Amino acid sequence: MNSKRPFYILIFLLAFLAFGALVGGGAMIISPSGELLRMPLSNLGNSPFRSFLIPGIILFMVLGLMPTIIIFALLKKPEKKWFFVKVSG
């Protein structure tokens, strides 16, 4: 087995996570009513939020931007990959 294969799988999975979170979180930020994603505000019934703005910001920043930064860090310093993966976890 190629020793680089797990590294590239890790990069792919982080990119997949980041892409989905950036798109979903961005849509929540753009349309806090949930209309853009066709999500009713009733989904937030038992939460402390009255719109999707704050959850969208959290999704965008934590699960979108953080893995994107980690991808670039991994490409720059692959020897520290497990530290970065633990940080994202």
PDB file of N, CA, C and O in Angstrom:
ATOM      1  N   MET A   1       0.844  -1.187   0.000  1.00  0.00           N
ATOM      2  CA  MET A   1       0.000   0.000   0.000  1.00  0.00           C
ATOM      3  C   MET A   1       0.882   1.241   0.000  1.00  0.00           C
ATOM      4  O   MET A   1       1.890   1.308   0.703  1.00  0.00           O
ATOM      5  N   ASN A   2       0.494   2.192  -0.779  1.00  0.00           N
ATOM      6  CA  ASN A   2       1.221   3.450  -0.870  1.00  0.00           C
ATOM      7  C   ASN A   2       1.138   4.184   0.463  1.00  0.00           C
ATOM      8  O   ASN A   2       0.045   4.345   1.006  1.00  0.00           O
ATOM      9  N   SER A   3       2.272   4.632   1.000  1.00  0.00           N
ATOM     10  CA  SER A   3       2.278   5.293   2.305  1.00  0.00           C
ATOM     11  C   SER A   3       1.633   6.676   2.258  1.00  0.00           C
ATOM     12  O   SER A   3       1.275   7.219   3.303  1.00  0.00           O
ATOM     13  N   LYS A   4       1.478   7.251   1.075  1.00  0.00           N
ATOM     14  CA  LYS A   4       0.845   8.567   0.931  1.00  0.00           C
ATOM     15  C   LYS A   4      -0.676   8.469   0.826  1.00  0.00           C
ATOM     16  O   LYS A   4      -1.374   9.468   0.999  1.00  0.00           O
ATOM     17  N   ARG A   5      -1.191   7.277   0.546  1.00  0.00           N
ATOM     18  CA  ARG A   5      -2.628   7.131   0.326  1.00  0.00           C
ATOM     19  C   ARG A   5      -3.468   7.584   1.531  1.00  0.00           C
ATOM     20  O   ARG A   5      -4.423   8.334   1.328  1.00  0.00           O
ATOM     21  N   PRO A   6      -3.169   7.172   2.771  1.00  0.00           N
ATOM     22  CA  PRO A   6      -3.971   7.661   3.902  1.00  0.00           C
ATOM     23  C   PRO A   6      -3.929   9.184   4.045  1.00  0.00           C
ATOM     24  O   PRO A   6      -4.916   9.806   4.439  1.00  0.00           O
ATOM     25  N   PHE A   7      -2.790   9.769   3.723  1.00  0.00           N
ATOM     26  CA  PHE A   7      -2.658  11.226   3.794  1.00  0.00           C
ATOM     27  C   PHE A   7      -3.617  11.897   2.808  1.00  0.00           C
ATOM     28  O   PHE A   7      -4.290  12.866   3.161  1.00  0.00           O
ATOM     29  N   TYR A   8      -3.680  11.396   1.593  1.00  0.00           N
ATOM     30  CA  TYR A   8      -4.559  11.987   0.590  1.00  0.00           C
ATOM     31  C   TYR A   8      -6.035  11.715   0.892  1.00  0.00           C
ATOM     32  O   TYR A   8      -6.901  12.532   0.575  1.00  0.00           O
ATOM     33  N   ILE A   9      -6.312  10.569   1.502  1.00  0.00           N
ATOM     34  CA  ILE A   9      -7.689  10.294   1.935  1.00  0.00           C
ATOM     35  C   ILE A   9      -8.084  11.288   3.017  1.00  0.00           C
ATOM     36  O   ILE A   9      -9.202  11.804   3.011  1.00  0.00           O
ATOM     37  N   LEU A  10      -7.181  11.556   3.937  1.00  0.00           N
ATOM     38  CA  LEU A  10      -7.430  12.543   4.995  1.00  0.00           C
ATOM     39  C   LEU A  10      -7.704  13.920   4.407  1.00  0.00           C
ATOM     40  O   LEU A  10      -8.639  14.601   4.827  1.00  0.00           O
ATOM     41  N   ILE A  11      -6.896  14.333   3.440  1.00  0.00           N
ATOM     42  CA  ILE A  11      -7.096  15.628   2.786  1.00  0.00           C
ATOM     43  C   ILE A  11      -8.461  15.661   2.100  1.00  0.00           C
ATOM     44  O   ILE A  11      -9.190  16.647   2.209  1.00  0.00           O
ATOM     45  N   PHE A  12      -8.803  14.590   1.400  1.00  0.00           N
ATOM     46  CA  PHE A  12     -10.099  14.526   0.714  1.00  0.00           C
ATOM     47  C   PHE A  12     -11.256  14.635   1.700  1.00  0.00           C
ATOM     48  O   PHE A  12     -12.201  15.386   1.460  1.00  0.00           O
ATOM     49  N   LEU A  13     -11.194  13.895   2.810  1.00  0.00           N
ATOM     50  CA  LEU A  13     -12.279  13.925   3.786  1.00  0.00           C
ATOM     51  C   LEU A  13     -12.403  15.301   4.446  1.00  0.00           C
ATOM     52  O   LEU A  13     -13.516  15.777   4.670  1.00  0.00           O
ATOM     53  N   LEU A  14     -11.289  15.934   4.754  1.00  0.00           N
ATOM     54  CA  LEU A  14     -11.337  17.284   5.309  1.00  0.00           C
ATOM     55  C   LEU A  14     -11.928  18.264   4.301  1.00  0.00           C
ATOM     56  O   LEU A  14     -12.706  19.145   4.666  1.00  0.00           O
ATOM     57  N   ALA A  15     -11.558  18.107   3.035  1.00  0.00           N
ATOM     58  CA  ALA A  15     -12.100  18.990   1.994  1.00  0.00           C
ATOM     59  C   ALA A  15     -13.602  18.766   1.818  1.00  0.00           C
ATOM     60  O   ALA A  15     -14.353  19.722   1.627  1.00  0.00           O
ATOM     61  N   PHE A  16     -14.035  17.521   1.880  1.00  0.00           N
ATOM     62  CA  PHE A  16     -15.456  17.200   1.777  1.00  0.00           C
ATOM     63  C   PHE A  16     -16.234  17.833   2.923  1.00  0.00           C
ATOM     64  O   PHE A  16     -17.291  18.426   2.708  1.00  0.00           O
ATOM     65  N   LEU A  17     -15.710  17.707   4.142  1.00  0.00           N
ATOM     66  CA  LEU A  17     -16.327  18.329   5.315  1.00  0.00           C
ATOM     67  C   LEU A  17     -16.380  19.840   5.163  1.00  0.00           C
ATOM     68  O   LEU A  17     -17.421  20.457   5.388  1.00  0.00           O
ATOM     69  N   ALA A  18     -15.259  20.434   4.781  1.00  0.00           N
ATOM     70  CA  ALA A  18     -15.174  21.892   4.661  1.00  0.00           C
ATOM     71  C   ALA A  18     -16.125  22.413   3.595  1.00  0.00           C
ATOM     72  O   ALA A  18     -16.800  23.419   3.813  1.00  0.00           O
ATOM     73  N   PHE A  19     -16.190  21.756   2.456  1.00  0.00           N
ATOM     74  CA  PHE A  19     -17.054  22.220   1.374  1.00  0.00           C
ATOM     75  C   PHE A  19     -18.519  22.229   1.806  1.00  0.00           C
ATOM     76  O   PHE A  19     -19.227  23.217   1.609  1.00  0.00           O
ATOM     77  N   GLY A  20     -18.960  21.133   2.389  1.00  0.00           N
ATOM     78  CA  GLY A  20     -20.345  21.046   2.837  1.00  0.00           C
ATOM     79  C   GLY A  20     -20.686  22.079   3.899  1.00  0.00           C
ATOM     80  O   GLY A  20     -21.766  22.669   3.875  1.00  0.00           O
ATOM     81  N   ALA A  21     -19.762  22.299   4.835  1.00  0.00           N
ATOM     82  CA  ALA A  21     -19.998  23.265   5.905  1.00  0.00           C
ATOM     83  C   ALA A  21     -19.952  24.699   5.389  1.00  0.00           C
ATOM     84  O   ALA A  21     -20.724  25.544   5.843  1.00  0.00           O
ATOM     85  N   LEU A  22     -19.063  24.979   4.455  1.00  0.00           N
ATOM     86  CA  LEU A  22     -18.993  26.332   3.896  1.00  0.00           C
ATOM     87  C   LEU A  22     -20.253  26.650   3.098  1.00  0.00           C
ATOM     88  O   LEU A  22     -20.784  27.757   3.196  1.00  0.00           O
ATOM     89  N   VAL A  23     -20.732  25.699   2.317  1.00  0.00           N
ATOM     90  CA  VAL A  23     -21.944  25.918   1.525  1.00  0.00           C
ATOM     91  C   VAL A  23     -23.165  26.008   2.445  1.00  0.00           C
ATOM     92  O   VAL A  23     -23.957  26.943   2.331  1.00  0.00           O
ATOM     93  N   GLY A  24     -23.317  25.052   3.345  1.00  0.00           N
ATOM     94  CA  GLY A  24     -24.470  25.053   4.244  1.00  0.00           C
ATOM     95  C   GLY A  24     -24.467  26.222   5.205  1.00  0.00           C
ATOM     96  O   GLY A  24     -25.488  26.884   5.394  1.00  0.00           O
ATOM     97  N   GLY A  25     -23.313  26.478   5.816  1.00  0.00           N
ATOM     98  CA  GLY A  25     -23.215  27.610   6.736  1.00  0.00           C
ATOM     99  C   GLY A  25     -23.397  28.932   6.018  1.00  0.00           C
ATOM    100  O   GLY A  25     -24.042  29.841   6.542  1.00  0.00           O
ATOM    101  N   GLY A  26     -22.834  29.049   4.820  1.00  0.00           N
ATOM    102  CA  GLY A  26     -23.001  30.268   4.034  1.00  0.00           C
ATOM    103  C   GLY A  26     -24.458  30.508   3.676  1.00  0.00           C
ATOM    104  O   GLY A  26     -24.937  31.641   3.714  1.00  0.00           O
ATOM    105  N   ALA A  27     -25.162  29.434   3.328  1.00  0.00           N
ATOM    106  CA  ALA A  27     -26.583  29.564   2.994  1.00  0.00           C
ATOM    107  C   ALA A  27     -27.391  29.990   4.219  1.00  0.00           C
ATOM    108  O   ALA A  27     -28.338  30.767   4.098  1.00  0.00           O
ATOM    109  N   MET A  28     -27.021  29.486   5.393  1.00  0.00           N
ATOM    110  CA  MET A  28     -27.714  29.888   6.616  1.00  0.00           C
ATOM    111  C   MET A  28     -27.438  31.347   6.962  1.00  0.00           C
ATOM    112  O   MET A  28     -28.317  32.042   7.472  1.00  0.00           O
ATOM    113  N   ILE A  29     -26.235  31.809   6.690  1.00  0.00           N
ATOM    114  CA  ILE A  29     -25.879  33.207   6.969  1.00  0.00           C
ATOM    115  C   ILE A  29     -26.615  34.136   5.994  1.00  0.00           C
ATOM    116  O   ILE A  29     -27.139  35.178   6.386  1.00  0.00           O
ATOM    117  N   ILE A  30     -26.642  33.743   4.736  1.00  0.00           N
ATOM    118  CA  ILE A  30     -27.309  34.562   3.716  1.00  0.00           C
ATOM    119  C   ILE A  30     -28.821  34.617   3.958  1.00  0.00           C
ATOM    120  O   ILE A  30     -29.447  35.662   3.781  1.00  0.00           O
ATOM    121  N   SER A  31     -29.395  33.491   4.360  1.00  0.00           N
ATOM    122  CA  SER A  31     -30.844  33.410   4.575  1.00  0.00           C
ATOM    123  C   SER A  31     -31.131  32.833   5.967  1.00  0.00           C
ATOM    124  O   SER A  31     -31.424  31.644   6.094  1.00  0.00           O
ATOM    125  N   PRO A  32     -31.048  33.665   7.009  1.00  0.00           N
ATOM    126  CA  PRO A  32     -31.267  33.168   8.376  1.00  0.00           C
ATOM    127  C   PRO A  32     -32.667  32.601   8.620  1.00  0.00           C
ATOM    128  O   PRO A  32     -32.887  31.906   9.611  1.00  0.00           O
ATOM    129  N   SER A  33     -33.597  32.888   7.740  1.00  0.00           N
ATOM    130  CA  SER A  33     -34.955  32.344   7.885  1.00  0.00           C
ATOM    131  C   SER A  33     -35.009  30.866   7.502  1.00  0.00           C
ATOM    132  O   SER A  33     -35.993  30.189   7.799  1.00  0.00           O
ATOM    133  N   GLY A  34     -33.966  30.362   6.849  1.00  0.00           N
ATOM    134  CA  GLY A  34     -33.929  28.981   6.405  1.00  0.00           C
ATOM    135  C   GLY A  34     -34.575  28.752   5.058  1.00  0.00           C
ATOM    136  O   GLY A  34     -34.619  27.625   4.566  1.00  0.00           O
ATOM    137  N   GLU A  35     -35.079  29.826   4.456  1.00  0.00           N
ATOM    138  CA  GLU A  35     -35.794  29.709   3.181  1.00  0.00           C
ATOM    139  C   GLU A  35     -34.903  29.164   2.067  1.00  0.00           C
ATOM    140  O   GLU A  35     -35.352  28.361   1.249  1.00  0.00           O
ATOM    141  N   LEU A  36     -33.650  29.595   2.031  1.00  0.00           N
ATOM    142  CA  LEU A  36     -32.738  29.168   0.972  1.00  0.00           C
ATOM    143  C   LEU A  36     -32.500  27.656   1.008  1.00  0.00           C
ATOM    144  O   LEU A  36     -32.395  27.015  -0.038  1.00  0.00           O
ATOM    145  N   LEU A  37     -32.416  27.098   2.200  1.00  0.00           N
ATOM    146  CA  LEU A  37     -32.209  25.653   2.346  1.00  0.00           C
ATOM    147  C   LEU A  37     -33.511  24.898   2.558  1.00  0.00           C
ATOM    148  O   LEU A  37     -33.508  23.687   2.780  1.00  0.00           O
ATOM    149  N   ARG A  38     -34.625  25.620   2.488  1.00  0.00           N
ATOM    150  CA  ARG A  38     -35.955  25.033   2.682  1.00  0.00           C
ATOM    151  C   ARG A  38     -36.076  24.346   4.039  1.00  0.00           C
ATOM    152  O   ARG A  38     -36.607  23.241   4.151  1.00  0.00           O
ATOM    153  N   MET A  39     -35.571  25.028   5.064  1.00  0.00           N
ATOM    154  CA  MET A  39     -35.680  24.524   6.430  1.00  0.00           C
ATOM    155  C   MET A  39     -36.579  25.469   7.217  1.00  0.00           C
ATOM    156  O   MET A  39     -36.312  26.669   7.273  1.00  0.00           O
ATOM    157  N   PRO A  40     -37.624  24.954   7.815  1.00  0.00           N
ATOM    158  CA  PRO A  40     -38.504  25.832   8.590  1.00  0.00           C
ATOM    159  C   PRO A  40     -37.860  26.233   9.917  1.00  0.00           C
ATOM    160  O   PRO A  40     -37.075  25.478  10.490  1.00  0.00           O
ATOM    161  N   LEU A  41     -38.194  27.408  10.389  1.00  0.00           N
ATOM    162  CA  LEU A  41     -37.686  27.866  11.683  1.00  0.00           C
ATOM    163  C   LEU A  41     -38.167  26.983  12.821  1.00  0.00           C
ATOM    164  O   LEU A  41     -37.600  27.017  13.913  1.00  0.00           O
ATOM    165  N   SER A  42     -39.199  26.198  12.583  1.00  0.00           N
ATOM    166  CA  SER A  42     -39.680  25.283  13.621  1.00  0.00           C
ATOM    167  C   SER A  42     -38.636  24.219  13.970  1.00  0.00           C
ATOM    168  O   SER A  42     -38.720  23.593  15.026  1.00  0.00           O
ATOM    169  N   ASN A  43     -37.655  24.013  13.092  1.00  0.00           N
ATOM    170  CA  ASN A  43     -36.555  23.091  13.406  1.00  0.00           C
ATOM    171  C   ASN A  43     -35.747  23.583  14.596  1.00  0.00           C
ATOM    172  O   ASN A  43     -35.056  22.797  15.245  1.00  0.00           O
ATOM    173  N   LEU A  44     -35.826  24.862  14.884  1.00  0.00           N
ATOM    174  CA  LEU A  44     -35.087  25.455  15.998  1.00  0.00           C
ATOM    175  C   LEU A  44     -35.944  25.536  17.261  1.00  0.00           C
ATOM    176  O   LEU A  44     -35.580  26.229  18.212  1.00  0.00           O
ATOM    177  N   GLY A  45     -37.073  24.837  17.277  1.00  0.00           N
ATOM    178  CA  GLY A  45     -38.044  24.942  18.356  1.00  0.00           C
ATOM    179  C   GLY A  45     -37.481  24.802  19.761  1.00  0.00           C
ATOM    180  O   GLY A  45     -37.817  25.612  20.625  1.00  0.00           O
ATOM    181  N   ASN A  46     -36.646  23.820  20.023  1.00  0.00           N
ATOM    182  CA  ASN A  46     -36.101  23.583  21.365  1.00  0.00           C
ATOM    183  C   ASN A  46     -34.674  24.087  21.522  1.00  0.00           C
ATOM    184  O   ASN A  46     -33.960  23.650  22.425  1.00  0.00           O
ATOM    185  N   SER A  47     -34.261  24.982  20.673  1.00  0.00           N
ATOM    186  CA  SER A  47     -32.901  25.523  20.758  1.00  0.00           C
ATOM    187  C   SER A  47     -32.954  26.976  21.222  1.00  0.00           C
ATOM    188  O   SER A  47     -34.017  27.596  21.202  1.00  0.00           O
ATOM    189  N   PRO A  48     -31.817  27.519  21.639  1.00  0.00           N
ATOM    190  CA  PRO A  48     -31.810  28.924  22.077  1.00  0.00           C
ATOM    191  C   PRO A  48     -31.783  29.923  20.912  1.00  0.00           C
ATOM    192  O   PRO A  48     -31.712  31.130  21.145  1.00  0.00           O
ATOM    193  N   PHE A  49     -31.837  29.450  19.690  1.00  0.00           N
ATOM    194  CA  PHE A  49     -31.725  30.325  18.525  1.00  0.00           C
ATOM    195  C   PHE A  49     -33.088  30.637  17.927  1.00  0.00           C
ATOM    196  O   PHE A  49     -33.969  29.779  17.887  1.00  0.00           O
ATOM    197  N   ARG A  50     -33.254  31.872  17.462  1.00  0.00           N
ATOM    198  CA  ARG A  50     -34.512  32.278  16.827  1.00  0.00           C
ATOM    199  C   ARG A  50     -34.402  32.286  15.304  1.00  0.00           C
ATOM    200  O   ARG A  50     -35.410  32.383  14.604  1.00  0.00           O
ATOM    201  N   SER A  51     -33.174  32.185  14.796  1.00  0.00           N
ATOM    202  CA  SER A  51     -32.948  32.098  13.354  1.00  0.00           C
ATOM    203  C   SER A  51     -31.737  31.198  13.133  1.00  0.00           C
ATOM    204  O   SER A  51     -31.108  30.735  14.085  1.00  0.00           O
ATOM    205  N   PHE A  52     -31.425  30.958  11.869  1.00  0.00           N
ATOM    206  CA  PHE A  52     -30.293  30.098  11.533  1.00  0.00           C
ATOM    207  C   PHE A  52     -28.982  30.878  11.418  1.00  0.00           C
ATOM    208  O   PHE A  52     -27.974  30.307  11.002  1.00  0.00           O
ATOM    209  N   LEU A  53     -28.968  32.155  11.771  1.00  0.00           N
ATOM    210  CA  LEU A  53     -27.761  32.969  11.619  1.00  0.00           C
ATOM    211  C   LEU A  53     -26.609  32.462  12.488  1.00  0.00           C
ATOM    212  O   LEU A  53     -25.529  32.182  11.967  1.00  0.00           O
ATOM    213  N   ILE A  54     -26.813  32.338  13.787  1.00  0.00           N
ATOM    214  CA  ILE A  54     -25.734  31.902  14.685  1.00  0.00           C
ATOM    215  C   ILE A  54     -25.314  30.461  14.378  1.00  0.00           C
ATOM    216  O   ILE A  54     -24.114  30.202  14.283  1.00  0.00           O
ATOM    217  N   PRO A  55     -26.245  29.511  14.217  1.00  0.00           N
ATOM    218  CA  PRO A  55     -25.808  28.167  13.821  1.00  0.00           C
ATOM    219  C   PRO A  55     -25.046  28.168  12.489  1.00  0.00           C
ATOM    220  O   PRO A  55     -24.114  27.386  12.301  1.00  0.00           O
ATOM    221  N   GLY A  56     -25.451  29.048  11.569  1.00  0.00           N
ATOM    222  CA  GLY A  56     -24.753  29.149  10.287  1.00  0.00           C
ATOM    223  C   GLY A  56     -23.337  29.663  10.442  1.00  0.00           C
ATOM    224  O   GLY A  56     -22.416  29.171   9.791  1.00  0.00           O
ATOM    225  N   ILE A  57     -23.162  30.654  11.306  1.00  0.00           N
ATOM    226  CA  ILE A  57     -21.817  31.195  11.563  1.00  0.00           C
ATOM    227  C   ILE A  57     -20.937  30.124  12.200  1.00  0.00           C
ATOM    228  O   ILE A  57     -19.776  29.962  11.826  1.00  0.00           O
ATOM    229  N   ILE A  58     -21.496  29.397  13.164  1.00  0.00           N
ATOM    230  CA  ILE A  58     -20.730  28.328  13.821  1.00  0.00           C
ATOM    231  C   ILE A  58     -20.353  27.245  12.813  1.00  0.00           C
ATOM    232  O   ILE A  58     -19.205  26.802  12.770  1.00  0.00           O
ATOM    233  N   LEU A  59     -21.311  26.826  12.012  1.00  0.00           N
ATOM    234  CA  LEU A  59     -21.047  25.809  10.996  1.00  0.00           C
ATOM    235  C   LEU A  59     -19.980  26.281  10.009  1.00  0.00           C
ATOM    236  O   LEU A  59     -19.050  25.541   9.690  1.00  0.00           O
ATOM    237  N   PHE A  60     -20.120  27.503   9.536  1.00  0.00           N
ATOM    238  CA  PHE A  60     -19.184  28.067   8.568  1.00  0.00           C
ATOM    239  C   PHE A  60     -17.773  28.156   9.145  1.00  0.00           C
ATOM    240  O   PHE A  60     -16.806  27.760   8.494  1.00  0.00           O
ATOM    241  N   MET A  61     -17.658  28.673  10.358  1.00  0.00           N
ATOM    242  CA  MET A  61     -16.338  28.899  10.949  1.00  0.00           C
ATOM    243  C   MET A  61     -15.682  27.604  11.440  1.00  0.00           C
ATOM    244  O   MET A  61     -14.544  27.306  11.080  1.00  0.00           O
ATOM    245  N   VAL A  62     -16.403  26.843  12.260  1.00  0.00           N
ATOM    246  CA  VAL A  62     -15.804  25.682  12.928  1.00  0.00           C
ATOM    247  C   VAL A  62     -15.645  24.490  11.996  1.00  0.00           C
ATOM    248  O   VAL A  62     -14.589  23.858  11.980  1.00  0.00           O
ATOM    249  N   LEU A  63     -16.665  24.176  11.227  1.00  0.00           N
ATOM    250  CA  LEU A  63     -16.595  22.999  10.364  1.00  0.00           C
ATOM    251  C   LEU A  63     -16.285  23.336   8.917  1.00  0.00           C
ATOM    252  O   LEU A  63     -16.126  22.435   8.094  1.00  0.00           O
ATOM    253  N   GLY A  64     -16.197  24.622   8.595  1.00  0.00           N
ATOM    254  CA  GLY A  64     -15.868  25.042   7.239  1.00  0.00           C
ATOM    255  C   GLY A  64     -14.470  25.629   7.130  1.00  0.00           C
ATOM    256  O   GLY A  64     -13.613  25.096   6.426  1.00  0.00           O
ATOM    257  N   LEU A  65     -14.252  26.728   7.833  1.00  0.00           N
ATOM    258  CA  LEU A  65     -12.946  27.396   7.740  1.00  0.00           C
ATOM    259  C   LEU A  65     -11.830  26.622   8.432  1.00  0.00           C
ATOM    260  O   LEU A  65     -10.714  26.547   7.917  1.00  0.00           O
ATOM    261  N   MET A  66     -12.125  26.045   9.602  1.00  0.00           N
ATOM    262  CA  MET A  66     -11.069  25.341  10.327  1.00  0.00           C
ATOM    263  C   MET A  66     -10.488  24.170   9.523  1.00  0.00           C
ATOM    264  O   MET A  66      -9.265  24.075   9.422  1.00  0.00           O
ATOM    265  N   PRO A  67     -11.304  23.272   8.945  1.00  0.00           N
ATOM    266  CA  PRO A  67     -10.711  22.215   8.120  1.00  0.00           C
ATOM    267  C   PRO A  67      -9.974  22.752   6.887  1.00  0.00           C
ATOM    268  O   PRO A  67      -8.993  22.154   6.444  1.00  0.00           O
ATOM    269  N   THR A  68     -10.440  23.870   6.336  1.00  0.00           N
ATOM    270  CA  THR A  68      -9.751  24.466   5.188  1.00  0.00           C
ATOM    271  C   THR A  68      -8.358  24.921   5.598  1.00  0.00           C
ATOM    272  O   THR A  68      -7.390  24.683   4.875  1.00  0.00           O
ATOM    273  N   ILE A  69      -8.250  25.563   6.734  1.00  0.00           N
ATOM    274  CA  ILE A  69      -6.943  25.994   7.248  1.00  0.00           C
ATOM    275  C   ILE A  69      -6.068  24.786   7.536  1.00  0.00           C
ATOM    276  O   ILE A  69      -4.870  24.800   7.254  1.00  0.00           O
ATOM    277  N   ILE A  70      -6.667  23.740   8.099  1.00  0.00           N
ATOM    278  CA  ILE A  70      -5.911  22.526   8.406  1.00  0.00           C
ATOM    279  C   ILE A  70      -5.399  21.860   7.136  1.00  0.00           C
ATOM    280  O   ILE A  70      -4.290  21.327   7.131  1.00  0.00           O
ATOM    281  N   ILE A  71      -6.171  21.877   6.071  1.00  0.00           N
ATOM    282  CA  ILE A  71      -5.718  21.310   4.792  1.00  0.00           C
ATOM    283  C   ILE A  71      -4.448  22.026   4.332  1.00  0.00           C
ATOM    284  O   ILE A  71      -3.466  21.382   3.963  1.00  0.00           O
ATOM    285  N   PHE A  72      -4.474  23.347   4.356  1.00  0.00           N
ATOM    286  CA  PHE A  72      -3.288  24.095   3.925  1.00  0.00           C
ATOM    287  C   PHE A  72      -2.106  23.846   4.853  1.00  0.00           C
ATOM    288  O   PHE A  72      -0.966  23.758   4.397  1.00  0.00           O
ATOM    289  N   ALA A  73      -2.369  23.732   6.143  1.00  0.00           N
ATOM    290  CA  ALA A  73      -1.295  23.443   7.098  1.00  0.00           C
ATOM    291  C   ALA A  73      -0.715  22.049   6.846  1.00  0.00           C
ATOM    292  O   ALA A  73       0.501  21.864   6.902  1.00  0.00           O
ATOM    293  N   LEU A  74      -1.573  21.079   6.571  1.00  0.00           N
ATOM    294  CA  LEU A  74      -1.099  19.723   6.280  1.00  0.00           C
ATOM    295  C   LEU A  74      -0.259  19.687   5.014  1.00  0.00           C
ATOM    296  O   LEU A  74       0.746  18.979   4.952  1.00  0.00           O
ATOM    297  N   LEU A  75      -0.662  20.435   4.018  1.00  0.00           N
ATOM    298  CA  LEU A  75       0.108  20.447   2.776  1.00  0.00           C
ATOM    299  C   LEU A  75       1.465  21.116   2.969  1.00  0.00           C
ATOM    300  O   LEU A  75       2.428  20.803   2.269  1.00  0.00           O
ATOM    301  N   LYS A  76       1.530  22.039   3.922  1.00  0.00           N
ATOM    302  CA  LYS A  76       2.788  22.728   4.185  1.00  0.00           C
ATOM    303  C   LYS A  76       3.696  21.909   5.108  1.00  0.00           C
ATOM    304  O   LYS A  76       4.901  21.815   4.873  1.00  0.00           O
ATOM    305  N   LYS A  77       3.112  21.314   6.162  1.00  0.00           N
ATOM    306  CA  LYS A  77       3.887  20.538   7.133  1.00  0.00           C
ATOM    307  C   LYS A  77       3.216  19.196   7.390  1.00  0.00           C
ATOM    308  O   LYS A  77       2.585  19.013   8.431  1.00  0.00           O
ATOM    309  N   PRO A  78       3.341  18.255   6.459  1.00  0.00           N
ATOM    310  CA  PRO A  78       2.648  16.972   6.617  1.00  0.00           C
ATOM    311  C   PRO A  78       3.131  16.152   7.811  1.00  0.00           C
ATOM    312  O   PRO A  78       2.409  15.266   8.269  1.00  0.00           O
ATOM    313  N   GLU A  79       4.317  16.418   8.321  1.00  0.00           N
ATOM    314  CA  GLU A  79       4.817  15.644   9.464  1.00  0.00           C
ATOM    315  C   GLU A  79       4.023  15.917  10.740  1.00  0.00           C
ATOM    316  O   GLU A  79       4.097  15.142  11.693  1.00  0.00           O
ATOM    317  N   LYS A  80       3.273  17.004  10.765  1.00  0.00           N
ATOM    318  CA  LYS A  80       2.457  17.329  11.936  1.00  0.00           C
ATOM    319  C   LYS A  80       0.996  16.990  11.721  1.00  0.00           C
ATOM    320  O   LYS A  80       0.126  17.559  12.381  1.00  0.00           O
ATOM    321  N   LYS A  81       0.710  16.071  10.807  1.00  0.00           N
ATOM    322  CA  LYS A  81      -0.667  15.813  10.411  1.00  0.00           C
ATOM    323  C   LYS A  81      -1.560  15.357  11.556  1.00  0.00           C
ATOM    324  O   LYS A  81      -2.717  15.771  11.622  1.00  0.00           O
ATOM    325  N   TRP A  82      -1.065  14.524  12.452  1.00  0.00           N
ATOM    326  CA  TRP A  82      -1.950  14.020  13.502  1.00  0.00           C
ATOM    327  C   TRP A  82      -2.305  15.114  14.498  1.00  0.00           C
ATOM    328  O   TRP A  82      -3.399  15.094  15.062  1.00  0.00           O
ATOM    329  N   PHE A  83      -1.416  16.059  14.726  1.00  0.00           N
ATOM    330  CA  PHE A  83      -1.752  17.191  15.585  1.00  0.00           C
ATOM    331  C   PHE A  83      -2.914  17.979  14.981  1.00  0.00           C
ATOM    332  O   PHE A  83      -3.872  18.313  15.679  1.00  0.00           O
ATOM    333  N   PHE A  84      -2.827  18.271  13.703  1.00  0.00           N
ATOM    334  CA  PHE A  84      -3.872  19.046  13.029  1.00  0.00           C
ATOM    335  C   PHE A  84      -5.196  18.290  12.996  1.00  0.00           C
ATOM    336  O   PHE A  84      -6.261  18.886  13.156  1.00  0.00           O
ATOM    337  N   VAL A  85      -5.128  16.982  12.789  1.00  0.00           N
ATOM    338  CA  VAL A  85      -6.348  16.175  12.758  1.00  0.00           C
ATOM    339  C   VAL A  85      -6.994  16.158  14.144  1.00  0.00           C
ATOM    340  O   VAL A  85      -8.218  16.234  14.253  1.00  0.00           O
ATOM    341  N   LYS A  86      -6.201  16.061  15.187  1.00  0.00           N
ATOM    342  CA  LYS A  86      -6.748  16.110  16.546  1.00  0.00           C
ATOM    343  C   LYS A  86      -7.393  17.459  16.831  1.00  0.00           C
ATOM    344  O   LYS A  86      -8.431  17.524  17.490  1.00  0.00           O
ATOM    345  N   VAL A  87      -6.789  18.531  16.343  1.00  0.00           N
ATOM    346  CA  VAL A  87      -7.365  19.852  16.533  1.00  0.00           C
ATOM    347  C   VAL A  87      -8.717  19.931  15.837  1.00  0.00           C
ATOM    348  O   VAL A  87      -9.665  20.479  16.399  1.00  0.00           O
ATOM    349  N   SER A  88      -8.823  19.395  14.626  1.00  0.00           N
ATOM    350  CA  SER A  88     -10.104  19.447  13.910  1.00  0.00           C
ATOM    351  C   SER A  88     -11.148  18.564  14.576  1.00  0.00           C
ATOM    352  O   SER A  88     -12.342  18.857  14.502  1.00  0.00           O
ATOM    353  N   GLY A  89     -10.720  17.495  15.220  1.00  0.00           N
ATOM    354  CA  GLY A  89     -11.666  16.604  15.890  1.00  0.00           C
ATOM    355  C   GLY A  89     -12.233  17.234  17.113  1.00  0.00           C
ATOM    356  O   GLY A  89     -13.049  16.621  17.801  1.00  0.00           O
TER     357      GLY A  89
END
